[in-house]
Amino acid sequence: MHRKFKILAVAPYESLKEVLLQTAKEYPQLDVTVEVGPIYEGLKKLQKYDLSQFDAVLSRGGTKMEIEKHTTLPVFKIPISYFDLLNIIKLVEHYQGKIAILTYENIANAARVLCDLLHFPYNIFIINEWHNAKEKVLQLKEQGYTLIIGDAVSVIQAERLGLQSILLTSSAASVREAYEHILNVCSYVEPFRTDTSLFHQYCRSQQETIFYFDRRGKLLYGEDSPGEQALQSFCAHQIPALEKEQQLITQKHLRYPRFEL
């Protein structure tokens, strides 16, 4: 029987947590843990965990973008579908004020296609980085916009500046799409993870330290700990000579009595 894949989901808004947990019941192959918090708050929640115990992280929008900078685990996105967008846009079709859609580029592009197709007269603006959301919302307020449709970060800033706002939410169908993607990728990668784990265990049992580098000296495999850095650095500098000779045996007084390249 295949093991369950452990997923740590970070939802940028509270109601998404319930959608993630309820939809996860349809996927017995997944063990899903959910935390809630936008951007840095979400990142702090993530950092409470030992990520080596998880197979992947799942999040959305700017929270996903920030998490990607702080983990080597694969980070999957919760999408917003055309159906999700249509539900929100239809909600405000009789609104009399000036409406702006403010979100990240991938969602903005989908919104633009939908508005063009259905002839919705809404202006769409892009957040390039989550931390410029306040500036963007302030600009829109000065331009006379009274309602902001957007991601969690856009909505938070709109509320702080006294504007009306509607959060772009992901439906259960969009969460299912994310779970299916995770299952496909993790199932494909699992045999390679098993091989790597066995190889790592073998190296430890032999009391050997093995490093793999690319041609530029970037470490691809090995213990990236402070105690190994002197040996790592020395080995990386031997790559040009090793490429010429194919095999190189040398000795150096580090905390290791002898090593072979």
C-alpha positions in Angstrom: 0.0 0.0 0.0 1.3 3.4 -0.9 2.0 5.9 1.9 0.0 9.1 2.3 1.6 12.3 1.0 1.9 14.9 3.8 0.8 18.4 2.6 1.1 21.6 4.6 -1.4 24.1 3.3 -1.2 27.8 4.2 -4.5 29.6 3.4 -4.3 33.4 3.1 -7.9 33.7 4.4 -10.0 31.9 7.0 -12.8 30.4 4.9 -10.4 28.7 2.6 -9.2 26.5 5.5 -12.6 24.8 5.7 -12.7 24.3 2.0 -9.2 22.7 2.1 -10.1 20.4 5.0 -13.5 19.3 3.6 -12.2 18.7 0.1 -9.2 16.7 1.5 -11.7 14.1 2.8 -12.2 13.1 -0.9 -8.4 12.3 -1.1 -7.4 9.5 1.3 -4.0 9.5 -0.3 -3.3 13.0 1.2 -2.7 13.9 4.8 -3.4 17.7 4.8 -2.5 20.1 7.6 -3.9 23.7 7.3 -2.7 27.0 8.7 -4.2 30.4 8.0 -2.4 33.7 7.5 -1.6 36.1 4.6 2.0 36.7 3.5 4.4 37.0 6.5 1.8 35.8 8.9 1.4 32.7 6.8 5.1 32.3 6.5 5.5 32.4 10.3 2.9 29.7 10.7 4.8 27.6 8.2 8.1 28.0 10.1 6.6 26.3 13.2 6.8 23.0 11.4 9.7 20.6 10.6 9.3 20.7 6.8 11.3 17.6 6.3 8.2 15.7 7.5 6.1 17.1 4.6 6.1 16.3 0.9 4.8 19.6 -0.4 3.4 23.0 0.5 0.1 24.4 -0.9 -0.8 28.1 -0.9 -2.2 31.0 -3.0 -1.2 34.4 -4.4 1.3 36.5 -2.5 1.5 34.0 0.4 2.7 31.3 -2.0 5.2 33.7 -3.6 6.7 34.5 -0.1 6.8 30.8 1.0 8.7 29.8 -2.2 11.6 32.0 -1.0 11.9 30.1 2.3 11.6 26.4 1.5 13.2 23.8 -0.8 9.9 21.8 -0.8 7.7 22.0 -3.9 5.1 24.8 -3.4 1.9 24.3 -5.3 -0.7 26.9 -6.0 -4.4 27.0 -5.3 -5.9 28.4 -8.5 -8.8 30.7 -9.1 -10.9 29.4 -11.9 -12.9 31.3 -14.5 -16.0 30.0 -12.7 -14.7 31.5 -9.4 -14.1 34.9 -11.1 -17.4 34.9 -12.8 -19.2 34.3 -9.5 -17.6 37.4 -8.0 -18.0 39.6 -11.1 -21.7 38.7 -11.4 -22.1 39.7 -7.7 -21.2 43.4 -8.5 -22.8 43.8 -12.0 -25.4 46.3 -10.6 -22.9 48.2 -8.4 -23.1 51.9 -9.2 -19.6 53.0 -8.0 -16.2 52.6 -9.7 -14.8 49.1 -9.6 -11.2 47.9 -9.9 -9.9 44.3 -10.0 -6.5 44.3 -8.3 -4.6 41.0 -8.2 -1.4 39.1 -9.2 -0.6 38.8 -12.9 -1.8 35.2 -13.5 -5.3 36.0 -12.0 -5.4 39.4 -13.7 -4.8 37.7 -17.1 -7.7 35.3 -16.4 -9.9 38.2 -15.3 -9.0 40.1 -18.5 -9.9 37.2 -20.7 -13.3 36.8 -19.0 -14.1 40.5 -19.0 -13.2 40.7 -22.7 -15.3 37.6 -23.6 -18.4 38.7 -21.7 -17.9 42.5 -22.2 -17.7 43.4 -18.5 -16.5 47.0 -18.2 -14.1 46.5 -15.3 -10.6 47.9 -15.1 -7.9 45.4 -14.1 -4.7 46.2 -12.3 -1.7 44.1 -11.4 0.2 43.7 -8.1 3.9 43.0 -9.1 5.0 42.3 -5.5 2.7 41.8 -2.5 4.4 44.7 -0.6 3.3 47.3 -3.2 -0.4 46.5 -2.7 -0.9 49.5 -0.3 0.6 51.9 -2.9 -1.6 50.4 -5.7 -4.8 50.6 -3.6 -4.0 54.2 -2.6 -3.5 55.2 -6.3 -6.9 53.6 -7.1 -8.6 55.5 -4.3 -7.2 58.7 -5.6 -8.5 57.8 -9.0 -12.0 57.5 -7.6 -12.4 53.8 -7.3 -14.8 52.8 -4.5 -14.7 49.0 -4.7 -11.7 46.7 -4.9 -12.0 43.1 -6.0 -8.8 41.2 -5.3 -6.5 38.9 -3.3 -6.3 38.8 0.5 -3.5 41.4 0.5 -5.5 43.8 -1.8 -8.6 43.4 0.4 -6.7 44.1 3.6 -5.2 47.3 2.2 -8.6 48.4 0.8 -10.3 48.0 4.2 -7.5 50.0 5.9 -8.0 52.8 3.4 -11.8 52.8 3.9 -12.7 51.3 0.5 -15.3 48.6 -0.1 -13.8 45.2 -1.1 -14.6 41.7 -2.2 -12.2 38.8 -1.8 -11.5 36.6 -4.8 -12.0 33.2 -3.3 -11.1 29.7 -4.6 -13.9 27.2 -4.8 -13.8 23.5 -3.8 -13.4 22.7 -7.5 -10.2 24.8 -7.6 -8.9 23.1 -4.5 -9.6 19.7 -6.1 -7.5 20.8 -9.1 -4.6 21.7 -6.8 -4.9 18.3 -4.9 -5.0 16.4 -8.2 -1.8 18.2 -9.4 -0.1 17.4 -6.1 -1.0 13.8 -6.3 0.2 13.5 -9.9 3.6 15.1 -9.1 4.2 13.4 -5.8 3.3 10.0 -7.2 5.7 10.5 -10.1 8.5 11.7 -7.8 8.1 9.1 -5.0 10.3 6.4 -6.6 13.1 8.9 -6.9 12.7 10.0 -3.3 12.9 6.4 -2.2 16.1 5.8 -4.1 17.6 9.0 -2.7 16.7 8.1 0.8 18.3 4.6 0.5 21.4 6.2 -1.0 21.6 8.7 1.8 21.2 6.0 4.4 23.9 3.9 2.8 26.3 6.9 2.9 25.6 7.4 6.6 26.1 3.7 7.4 29.5 3.8 5.6 30.5 7.0 7.5 31.2 8.6 4.2 30.7 12.2 3.2 29.7 12.6 -0.4 29.2 15.8 -2.3 27.8 16.3 -5.8 28.5 19.6 -7.6 27.5 21.0 -11.0 30.3 22.4 -13.2 29.9 25.9 -11.7 30.5 24.5 -8.2 26.9 24.6 -7.0 26.2 21.9 -4.4 23.6 19.5 -5.7 23.8 16.9 -3.0 25.5 16.7 0.4 25.3 17.9 3.9 24.9 21.7 3.8 25.9 22.3 7.4 28.4 24.7 8.9 30.7 21.8 9.9 31.0 20.7 6.3 31.6 24.1 4.7 35.4 24.0 4.7 35.4 20.6 3.0 32.7 21.7 0.6 34.6 24.8 -0.4 37.9 22.9 -1.0 36.1 20.3 -3.1 34.3 22.9 -5.2 37.7 24.6 -6.0 39.1 21.2 -7.3 36.4 20.9 -10.0 38.5 22.4 -12.9 41.4 20.0 -12.1 39.1 17.1 -11.7 37.5 17.7 -15.1 41.0 17.5 -16.6 42.2 14.4 -14.8 38.8 12.6 -14.3 40.1 11.3 -11.0 42.0 13.2 -8.4 43.5 12.0 -5.1 44.7 14.6 -2.7 45.1 15.2 1.0 44.4 18.2 3.2 44.4 18.8 6.9 40.8 19.7 7.8 38.9 17.9 10.4 39.0 14.9 8.0 42.2 12.9 7.9 41.8 12.0 4.3 39.4 12.3 1.5 39.2 11.3 -2.2 38.0 13.2 -5.2 
